[in-house]
Amino acid sequence: LSKTLLSFTLVAQRLEEVQKGLGEMQNLAQDVGGLKRALTNVKTRGVLGEAQLGALLEQYLSPGQYEANVKPRPRSNEIVEYAVKLPGVEEGSTVWLPIDAKFPIEDYQRLMDAYEAADKDGVEVAGRALEARILSQARDIRDKYISVPNTTDFALLFLPFEGLYAEALRRPDLLARVQRECKVTFVGPTTLTAFLNSLQVGFKTLAITKQSADVWKTLGKVKTEFGRFGDALEAVQKK
């Protein structure tokens, strides 16, 4: 009898643990559902992409080298999320490099579902839809934010996840078409990081060049002053 009671006790404990585990799984499923709803919300998704873009710019550039919410066109109310501040042709002038984050999650998710289901036709259809969406977003960036000479003659479309960027990159001729038709290049987190690093090197080179110019001007002034000193010394010797 005692063994039977012990067995029932153990079974009850196991059932309680299972029930507790099911409750935790249900909470986890709710959390995942909440994340999915957040990612399917256009506004929330835009905030996520913009936040990641801002974090990368903050990490690799100094505050004076970029700005948020820039109006690249003088007579337009269009605002680009971020723009890198580049030196213009004239001394003290600025040329903006527009960078806009895009997150076409619906098309990408349909493509991933088709891959998972081994649906060849579905992969083809979803892939074309993703390609069309990125091309449309690139045209939008071109029409709203590229304005030479206030901006560079190209802009960057930031895709905030490596998987999304890789899928866009593997679409036949998509990158070349976006560059050719829209003067836009799409970048992922790693690619943008490399790009910002190269820009930072350029900024440092520019700073060194400016400092070299200042040193040269100072040396010129020193040479002039030494000339005057020589004339003064010669006059003193004569006297």
Backbone bond lengths (Angstrom), bond angles and torsions (degrees), N, CA, C in turn:
res aa  C-N    CA-C-N  psi(-1)  N-CA   C-N-CA  omega(-1)  CA-C   N-CA-C  phi
1 L - - - 1.475 - - 1.533 110.76 -
2 S 1.327 114.66 -42.37 1.468 118.73 -179.87 1.526 110.44 -64.60
3 K 1.361 116.22 -38.13 1.458 119.31 177.70 1.518 111.13 -65.31
4 T 1.337 116.26 -38.26 1.468 120.43 178.71 1.517 110.95 -64.82
5 L 1.357 115.43 -43.93 1.463 119.69 178.39 1.529 110.91 -62.59
6 L 1.346 116.42 -40.23 1.459 120.57 178.58 1.528 111.00 -63.34
7 S 1.347 116.32 -40.48 1.459 120.31 178.94 1.517 111.19 -64.07
8 F 1.379 115.64 -43.85 1.461 119.25 177.72 1.521 111.16 -61.75
9 T 1.345 116.46 -37.98 1.470 121.06 179.33 1.529 110.57 -63.42
10 L 1.358 115.93 -44.77 1.454 120.60 178.95 1.524 111.68 -63.25
11 V 1.361 114.93 -42.39 1.463 119.32 177.94 1.522 110.90 -61.39
12 A 1.337 116.13 -42.73 1.465 120.60 179.67 1.526 111.10 -62.45
13 Q 1.347 115.02 -40.47 1.461 119.05 178.18 1.533 111.71 -63.61
14 R 1.347 114.42 -42.81 1.465 118.50 179.28 1.526 111.40 -63.58
15 L 1.347 115.53 -42.55 1.463 118.84 178.64 1.522 111.48 -62.70
16 E 1.318 115.78 -37.51 1.463 120.21 178.37 1.528 110.30 -65.33
17 E 1.353 116.97 -40.48 1.457 120.67 178.18 1.524 111.40 -65.61
18 V 1.353 115.09 -40.55 1.462 119.06 177.84 1.526 110.76 -62.36
19 Q 1.345 115.76 -44.34 1.456 120.13 179.89 1.533 110.80 -62.26
20 K 1.340 115.76 -40.00 1.454 120.13 177.86 1.526 110.81 -63.83
21 G 1.343 115.41 -42.16 1.460 119.83 178.11 1.513 112.48 -63.24
22 L 1.359 116.43 -40.56 1.461 119.98 177.45 1.522 111.14 -62.53
23 G 1.337 115.42 -38.58 1.462 119.32 177.98 1.520 111.74 -63.61
24 E 1.357 116.68 -41.34 1.454 120.33 177.82 1.523 111.61 -65.39
25 M 1.356 115.83 -39.38 1.456 119.48 178.04 1.523 111.07 -65.02
26 Q 1.325 116.29 -36.96 1.457 119.87 178.65 1.525 110.66 -65.43
27 N 1.347 115.89 -41.33 1.465 119.13 176.90 1.522 111.37 -63.52
28 L 1.353 115.13 -39.79 1.446 119.50 178.25 1.526 111.10 -63.55
29 A 1.323 116.10 -41.87 1.466 120.43 178.49 1.526 110.52 -62.32
30 Q 1.329 116.72 -38.21 1.465 120.05 177.52 1.523 110.89 -64.94
31 D 1.355 115.87 -39.92 1.465 119.52 178.52 1.521 111.08 -63.83
32 V 1.342 115.85 -43.80 1.466 120.20 178.72 1.525 110.23 -63.17
33 G 1.329 116.08 -40.97 1.463 119.80 177.31 1.512 111.76 -62.67
34 G 1.338 116.32 -39.07 1.455 119.49 177.35 1.506 112.27 -64.90
35 L 1.351 116.31 -39.86 1.462 119.87 177.07 1.518 110.83 -64.08
36 K 1.338 115.96 -41.05 1.464 119.32 179.68 1.519 110.78 -64.04
37 R 1.341 116.63 -41.10 1.469 119.38 178.16 1.530 110.26 -63.95
38 A 1.349 116.07 -36.94 1.461 119.43 179.65 1.521 111.01 -65.41
39 L 1.330 116.04 -40.59 1.457 120.01 -178.18 1.519 112.35 -73.47
40 T 1.333 117.08 -24.91 1.459 118.85 177.85 1.521 111.74 -86.02
41 N 1.335 116.64 -8.38 1.456 120.12 174.80 1.521 108.80 -82.11
42 V 1.333 116.41 120.82 1.463 120.93 -172.87 1.523 111.12 -60.00
43 K 1.326 117.54 -43.25 1.459 120.99 -176.75 1.522 110.90 -66.41
44 T 1.358 116.15 -46.81 1.455 120.12 -179.95 1.517 111.14 -63.18
45 R 1.340 116.10 -42.36 1.451 120.97 -179.90 1.532 110.29 -62.40
46 G 1.326 116.80 -40.08 1.454 120.41 178.03 1.514 111.75 -63.61
47 V 1.339 116.11 -38.75 1.460 120.38 178.86 1.528 110.24 -64.56
48 L 1.341 117.09 -39.96 1.468 120.56 179.36 1.521 111.23 -62.75
49 G 1.333 116.78 -47.54 1.462 120.19 178.92 1.517 112.08 -62.93
50 E 1.330 116.51 -42.02 1.464 120.94 179.85 1.524 110.96 -65.71
51 A 1.352 116.81 -39.22 1.464 120.53 -179.92 1.523 111.07 -65.06
52 Q 1.325 117.03 -40.90 1.460 120.06 178.73 1.524 111.18 -66.39
53 L 1.320 116.34 -40.64 1.463 120.82 177.47 1.524 110.22 -62.41
54 G 1.327 116.71 -45.12 1.456 120.76 179.14 1.519 112.56 -62.11
55 A 1.350 116.31 -38.42 1.463 120.49 179.75 1.528 111.21 -64.67
56 L 1.332 117.21 -40.37 1.462 120.25 179.22 1.529 111.23 -67.37
57 L 1.323 116.98 -41.65 1.465 120.11 178.52 1.529 110.87 -64.12
58 E 1.323 115.75 -41.01 1.464 120.12 179.38 1.523 111.52 -64.62
59 Q 1.338 116.13 -33.98 1.459 120.76 -177.63 1.517 112.73 -73.91
60 Y 1.328 117.53 -36.24 1.460 120.17 -171.06 1.529 114.66 -108.73
61 L 1.327 118.05 -12.41 1.457 120.21 178.37 1.520 109.48 -124.22
62 S 1.309 116.20 155.79 1.465 120.29 175.54 1.530 109.07 -81.92
63 P 1.335 117.82 159.94 1.478 120.23 -177.03 1.524 113.99 -56.48
64 G 1.324 118.47 -30.68 1.454 120.56 -179.16 1.519 114.26 -80.39
65 Q 1.338 117.04 -3.41 1.456 120.53 -176.60 1.528 113.40 -99.21
66 Y 1.316 118.12 -3.70 1.464 121.34 176.54 1.525 108.89 -155.69
67 E 1.336 115.61 164.47 1.464 121.09 177.33 1.515 109.51 -142.67
68 A 1.323 116.01 155.41 1.459 121.84 176.28 1.522 109.89 -100.77
69 N 1.341 115.26 151.97 1.465 122.16 176.23 1.538 112.17 54.64
70 V 1.318 113.92 63.03 1.465 121.57 -177.07 1.528 109.72 -99.64
71 K 1.344 116.00 139.71 1.461 121.58 172.87 1.525 108.44 -95.77
72 P 1.330 118.33 98.18 1.467 119.79 -174.72 1.526 114.02 -74.40
73 R 1.338 117.34 -24.36 1.466 120.94 179.43 1.521 109.36 -100.24
74 P 1.328 118.51 126.26 1.472 121.26 -175.06 1.526 113.45 -58.18
75 R 1.323 119.22 -39.75 1.465 121.63 -176.05 1.529 111.52 -110.39
76 S 1.311 116.08 38.85 1.463 120.99 179.64 1.525 109.11 -137.88
77 N 1.333 115.42 149.19 1.463 120.67 177.72 1.530 113.09 -93.55
78 E 1.333 116.85 4.17 1.459 120.63 178.94 1.525 110.07 -66.07
79 I 1.333 116.33 133.43 1.459 121.90 -177.66 1.518 109.43 -121.08
80 V 1.317 116.63 124.81 1.451 121.09 176.34 1.532 108.45 -90.74
81 E 1.323 116.34 145.13 1.465 120.86 -174.32 1.529 112.14 -57.64
82 Y 1.327 116.05 -49.53 1.464 120.63 179.08 1.524 109.41 -142.69
83 A 1.336 115.52 154.01 1.456 121.34 175.47 1.523 108.49 -147.44
84 V 1.328 115.44 134.49 1.459 120.75 176.92 1.516 108.70 -82.79
85 K 1.311 116.46 138.27 1.461 123.20 -175.38 1.526 109.24 -93.05
86 L 1.330 116.55 109.61 1.454 122.22 -179.41 1.526 109.86 -109.47
87 P 1.340 117.38 149.87 1.481 119.38 178.84 1.516 111.15 -71.35
88 G 1.322 116.28 137.29 1.455 121.41 178.55 1.520 112.56 -84.89
89 V 1.323 115.28 -176.67 1.466 120.71 -178.78 1.525 110.33 -68.04
90 E 1.338 116.59 -45.10 1.451 120.52 179.11 1.523 110.29 -80.45
91 E 1.327 116.02 150.77 1.451 121.98 -179.27 1.533 110.43 -61.40
92 G 1.335 116.14 125.11 1.453 121.33 178.43 1.514 115.22 85.82
93 S 1.331 118.25 -5.69 1.473 120.95 179.63 1.523 110.51 -83.41
94 T 1.346 116.00 162.17 1.465 122.31 -175.51 1.519 110.69 -127.09
95 V 1.314 115.72 139.00 1.459 122.91 171.65 1.520 107.13 -119.74
96 W 1.329 117.02 129.45 1.465 121.46 -176.74 1.528 111.20 -93.65
97 L 1.332 115.61 140.12 1.460 121.97 171.12 1.535 107.55 -107.51
98 P 1.340 118.75 104.02 1.468 120.80 -175.86 1.539 112.10 -71.77
99 I 1.340 115.58 138.33 1.467 121.88 174.87 1.529 107.46 -133.32
100 D 1.331 116.43 123.03 1.461 121.37 -177.18 1.528 109.27 -126.18
101 A 1.332 117.29 132.74 1.464 121.92 -179.83 1.527 110.43 -88.57
102 K 1.329 116.65 134.46 1.461 122.74 176.94 1.531 108.96 -129.74
103 F 1.353 116.20 145.38 1.460 120.38 -175.51 1.525 109.56 -142.51
104 P 1.351 118.29 77.13 1.476 121.06 -178.76 1.534 111.51 -77.28
105 I 1.333 116.15 70.88 1.460 120.93 -171.03 1.525 112.82 -67.91
106 E 1.348 117.91 -35.35 1.469 119.27 -176.48 1.532 111.26 -63.10
107 D 1.335 116.40 -47.76 1.465 119.70 179.87 1.528 110.95 -64.86
108 Y 1.320 116.52 -40.42 1.461 120.52 -179.96 1.526 110.84 -65.74
109 Q 1.343 117.14 -40.89 1.458 120.40 -179.43 1.530 111.29 -66.24
110 R 1.335 116.22 -39.94 1.473 119.16 176.70 1.523 111.00 -62.30
111 L 1.327 116.11 -37.02 1.461 119.65 178.46 1.525 110.76 -66.94
112 M 1.342 117.28 -42.72 1.460 120.87 179.30 1.540 111.08 -64.59
113 D 1.337 116.69 -38.97 1.472 120.19 177.99 1.524 110.81 -64.13
114 A 1.323 116.17 -38.25 1.468 119.82 178.85 1.528 110.94 -67.39
115 Y 1.322 116.80 -39.58 1.465 120.36 175.42 1.525 110.57 -60.02
116 E 1.335 115.49 -45.91 1.464 120.58 -176.89 1.525 111.16 -64.70
117 A 1.317 116.70 -35.45 1.462 120.61 -179.58 1.530 112.33 -85.63
118 A 1.353 116.70 1.59 1.464 121.65 -177.85 1.526 111.28 54.72
119 D 1.340 115.32 37.53 1.456 122.41 179.92 1.527 108.45 -93.28
120 K 1.318 116.63 97.18 1.456 121.80 -175.49 1.527 111.80 -60.88
121 D 1.332 116.24 -46.02 1.468 120.07 179.15 1.523 110.73 -65.30
122 G 1.335 115.94 -39.92 1.460 120.08 178.58 1.519 112.12 -63.61
123 V 1.346 116.17 -38.32 1.463 120.61 176.71 1.523 110.57 -61.99
124 E 1.313 116.25 -42.24 1.467 120.41 -179.07 1.526 111.32 -65.32
125 V 1.337 116.13 -44.56 1.469 120.42 -178.77 1.528 110.38 -66.38
126 A 1.340 116.42 -47.21 1.461 120.09 -178.91 1.528 111.10 -66.13
127 G 1.331 116.80 -35.40 1.457 120.17 178.11 1.523 111.92 -64.17
128 R 1.337 116.21 -41.96 1.469 119.38 178.01 1.524 110.87 -66.05
129 A 1.335 116.44 -36.23 1.471 119.82 178.82 1.532 110.87 -65.71
130 L 1.332 116.64 -42.10 1.465 120.57 177.87 1.522 110.63 -63.36
131 E 1.323 115.29 -41.79 1.468 120.23 179.11 1.527 110.67 -62.55
132 A 1.325 116.91 -43.45 1.467 120.86 179.83 1.529 110.92 -65.28
133 R 1.328 116.56 -38.55 1.466 119.63 -179.55 1.526 111.11 -65.90
134 I 1.320 117.81 -44.86 1.465 120.65 179.93 1.528 110.59 -64.79
135 L 1.323 116.93 -39.76 1.463 120.75 177.79 1.526 110.64 -63.17
136 S 1.339 116.15 -41.61 1.460 120.42 178.08 1.525 111.46 -63.47
137 Q 1.332 116.86 -41.43 1.462 120.50 179.13 1.522 111.35 -67.46
138 A 1.330 116.92 -34.96 1.459 120.25 177.29 1.531 110.76 -65.94
139 R 1.332 116.86 -40.91 1.468 120.13 177.04 1.522 111.03 -63.40
140 D 1.314 115.75 -37.40 1.461 120.98 178.44 1.533 109.95 -62.29
141 I 1.315 116.79 -44.05 1.467 121.11 178.07 1.523 110.13 -63.08
142 R 1.336 116.82 -44.01 1.467 120.84 179.35 1.525 111.32 -58.43
143 D 1.317 116.59 -47.52 1.463 120.67 -174.66 1.523 112.65 -72.21
144 K 1.325 117.14 -30.13 1.465 120.22 -175.31 1.521 114.05 -91.93
145 Y 1.331 117.32 -35.86 1.469 119.24 -164.36 1.519 115.98 -118.32
146 I 1.326 119.01 -20.77 1.467 118.90 -179.48 1.517 109.35 -86.61
147 S 1.315 116.11 119.70 1.468 121.14 -176.21 1.526 108.99 -149.36
148 V 1.313 116.18 83.05 1.469 121.69 178.39 1.531 108.92 -69.84
149 P 1.335 121.56 135.03 1.468 128.06 11.19 1.523 113.88 -96.01
150 N 1.340 117.78 7.19 1.464 119.41 179.98 1.529 111.79 -71.11
151 T 1.335 115.84 -27.14 1.459 120.81 178.16 1.529 109.15 -126.86
152 T 1.316 114.99 171.50 1.457 119.56 170.38 1.527 108.32 -66.53
153 D 1.340 116.87 165.21 1.466 119.28 -179.67 1.524 111.84 -84.78
154 F 1.324 117.21 15.85 1.461 121.95 174.27 1.524 108.72 -147.29
155 A 1.331 115.85 165.51 1.462 121.63 178.72 1.528 108.77 -139.16
156 L 1.342 116.16 169.76 1.462 121.76 -179.63 1.528 109.88 -115.01
157 L 1.329 115.01 134.76 1.469 122.42 173.24 1.524 106.42 -106.23
158 F 1.335 117.02 114.81 1.465 122.13 -175.42 1.521 110.63 -94.62
159 L 1.351 116.16 120.45 1.461 123.23 174.37 1.527 107.08 -101.26
160 P 1.338 118.99 114.99 1.473 121.19 -163.93 1.524 116.64 -75.81
161 F 1.348 119.63 -3.16 1.460 120.79 179.01 1.519 110.22 -128.83
162 E 1.319 116.09 140.28 1.458 121.04 -176.03 1.528 111.75 -62.15
163 G 1.350 116.90 -37.32 1.460 119.75 179.86 1.516 111.55 -63.05
164 L 1.323 116.33 -42.46 1.462 121.35 178.00 1.529 110.58 -65.22
165 Y 1.333 116.42 -43.38 1.463 120.57 178.94 1.529 111.08 -63.21
166 A 1.347 116.21 -43.57 1.468 119.86 -179.68 1.522 111.27 -63.36
167 E 1.332 116.60 -38.74 1.457 120.12 179.90 1.527 110.87 -67.73
168 A 1.340 115.97 -38.71 1.469 119.31 177.10 1.526 110.85 -66.77
169 L 1.317 116.01 -37.21 1.456 120.45 -177.37 1.529 112.24 -69.14
170 R 1.329 116.39 -32.07 1.459 119.15 -176.66 1.532 112.96 -82.73
171 R 1.340 117.82 -5.97 1.459 120.01 176.08 1.527 108.88 -69.17
172 P 1.318 119.51 128.60 1.470 122.14 -174.38 1.537 112.66 -57.24
173 D 1.323 115.96 120.32 1.478 123.84 173.08 1.527 113.89 65.83
174 L 1.349 118.90 9.21 1.465 118.64 -177.82 1.523 111.29 -66.06
175 L 1.332 117.33 -47.17 1.462 120.07 -178.98 1.523 111.07 -61.39
176 A 1.343 116.61 -43.79 1.463 120.02 179.92 1.529 110.75 -63.45
177 R 1.314 116.79 -39.08 1.469 119.96 -179.63 1.523 111.22 -68.42
178 V 1.322 116.58 -42.01 1.468 120.57 178.82 1.528 110.18 -63.02
179 Q 1.325 116.58 -41.37 1.458 119.92 178.64 1.525 111.48 -67.48
180 R 1.321 115.97 -41.11 1.473 120.54 -175.53 1.527 111.83 -72.42
181 E 1.328 117.30 -46.85 1.457 121.01 -174.14 1.528 113.17 -84.70
182 C 1.325 117.00 -31.45 1.465 119.86 -170.62 1.522 113.93 -116.53
183 K 1.346 117.86 -8.98 1.462 121.42 -173.99 1.539 110.35 56.27
184 V 1.327 115.41 40.14 1.460 122.51 -179.45 1.524 108.71 -126.87
185 T 1.319 116.11 141.02 1.461 122.11 174.36 1.517 108.52 -119.98
186 F 1.345 117.16 127.51 1.461 117.30 176.79 1.528 109.56 -91.11
187 V 1.331 114.53 142.59 1.464 121.87 -176.08 1.523 109.05 -133.94
188 G 1.340 115.89 151.01 1.451 122.53 172.32 1.515 109.57 -101.34
189 P 1.340 118.06 -178.62 1.473 120.81 -179.03 1.527 113.20 -56.30
190 T 1.336 117.70 -46.79 1.457 120.24 -178.35 1.525 111.48 -67.68
191 T 1.331 116.50 -43.63 1.468 120.45 179.87 1.523 110.98 -63.84
192 L 1.322 116.78 -41.48 1.462 119.95 178.62 1.523 110.54 -64.74
193 T 1.333 116.51 -38.02 1.460 120.09 177.85 1.526 111.10 -60.15
194 A 1.343 116.38 -46.00 1.468 120.16 177.71 1.526 111.16 -62.34
195 F 1.329 116.50 -40.37 1.470 121.49 179.94 1.530 110.44 -63.64
196 L 1.334 116.57 -44.16 1.463 120.48 -179.68 1.525 110.87 -66.93
197 N 1.330 116.83 -35.43 1.465 119.80 176.07 1.525 111.13 -61.94
198 S 1.340 116.28 -42.89 1.462 119.76 178.82 1.531 110.80 -65.70
199 L 1.334 116.50 -37.47 1.466 119.67 176.36 1.528 110.75 -63.58
200 Q 1.325 115.97 -40.45 1.462 120.38 -179.62 1.521 110.86 -62.64
201 V 1.334 116.37 -39.40 1.471 120.22 175.50 1.524 109.84 -61.88
202 G 1.340 116.23 -41.59 1.464 120.31 177.99 1.519 111.83 -62.39
203 F 1.347 116.45 -41.73 1.462 120.05 177.89 1.534 110.88 -62.06
204 K 1.332 116.37 -41.47 1.465 119.87 179.76 1.525 110.82 -65.58
205 T 1.341 116.01 -41.13 1.467 119.80 178.02 1.524 110.71 -62.09
206 L 1.352 115.79 -41.47 1.461 120.74 178.64 1.526 110.60 -62.57
207 A 1.342 116.03 -41.70 1.467 119.93 179.51 1.528 110.60 -63.96
208 I 1.329 116.50 -41.71 1.463 120.32 178.83 1.528 110.35 -63.67
209 T 1.345 115.96 -41.51 1.460 120.04 179.48 1.525 111.15 -61.79
210 K 1.342 115.56 -43.85 1.464 119.37 178.97 1.521 110.73 -63.86
211 Q 1.343 116.65 -40.86 1.462 120.03 178.99 1.528 110.52 -65.09
212 S 1.335 116.11 -38.95 1.467 119.93 177.71 1.534 110.65 -61.97
213 A 1.340 115.30 -40.50 1.466 119.55 178.31 1.524 110.40 -63.68
214 D 1.336 116.79 -40.63 1.467 120.32 178.50 1.527 110.95 -64.16
215 V 1.339 116.28 -42.10 1.465 120.38 178.05 1.534 110.27 -61.72
216 W 1.332 116.51 -41.53 1.466 121.12 -179.89 1.531 110.59 -63.20
217 K 1.336 116.46 -42.26 1.456 120.37 177.41 1.528 110.80 -62.65
218 T 1.342 115.91 -41.54 1.465 120.09 179.49 1.523 110.92 -63.31
219 L 1.346 115.82 -43.32 1.467 119.42 177.98 1.521 110.93 -62.36
220 G 1.338 116.22 -36.55 1.455 119.60 177.14 1.526 111.64 -62.73
221 K 1.329 115.25 -41.74 1.464 119.78 178.17 1.524 110.98 -65.03
222 V 1.351 115.78 -40.82 1.463 119.41 178.58 1.529 110.54 -61.35
223 K 1.348 116.50 -41.87 1.461 121.00 178.97 1.525 110.84 -60.94
224 T 1.335 115.60 -42.71 1.467 120.01 178.79 1.520 111.30 -62.66
225 E 1.353 115.66 -44.25 1.462 119.98 -178.90 1.531 111.05 -65.42
226 F 1.355 116.08 -37.42 1.457 118.21 177.38 1.520 111.31 -65.64
227 G 1.336 116.23 -34.62 1.464 119.57 176.32 1.512 111.00 -63.01
228 R 1.316 116.12 -43.96 1.466 120.45 178.38 1.522 110.57 -64.55
229 F 1.327 115.58 -39.76 1.461 119.25 179.52 1.538 110.43 -63.29
230 G 1.345 115.17 -39.65 1.480 117.97 177.62 1.507 112.49 -63.32
231 D 1.349 115.87 -41.04 1.473 118.77 177.82 1.508 111.13 -63.50
232 A 1.334 116.58 -41.82 1.465 120.12 179.20 1.521 111.40 -64.12
233 L 1.352 116.27 -41.51 1.449 120.29 -179.63 1.527 111.51 -65.10
234 E 1.333 115.70 -38.03 1.476 120.29 178.77 1.536 109.84 -66.13
235 A 1.329 116.41 -38.86 1.479 119.29 178.23 1.529 110.27 -65.28
236 V 1.321 117.85 -39.63 1.461 121.02 179.06 1.529 110.58 -64.44
237 Q 1.349 116.53 -41.32 1.465 119.91 179.28 1.524 111.33 -61.65
238 K 1.334 117.47 -39.13 1.464 121.52 179.39 1.520 110.75 -64.92
239 K 1.363 115.56 -38.42 1.451 119.14 -179.12 1.524 110.73 -73.74
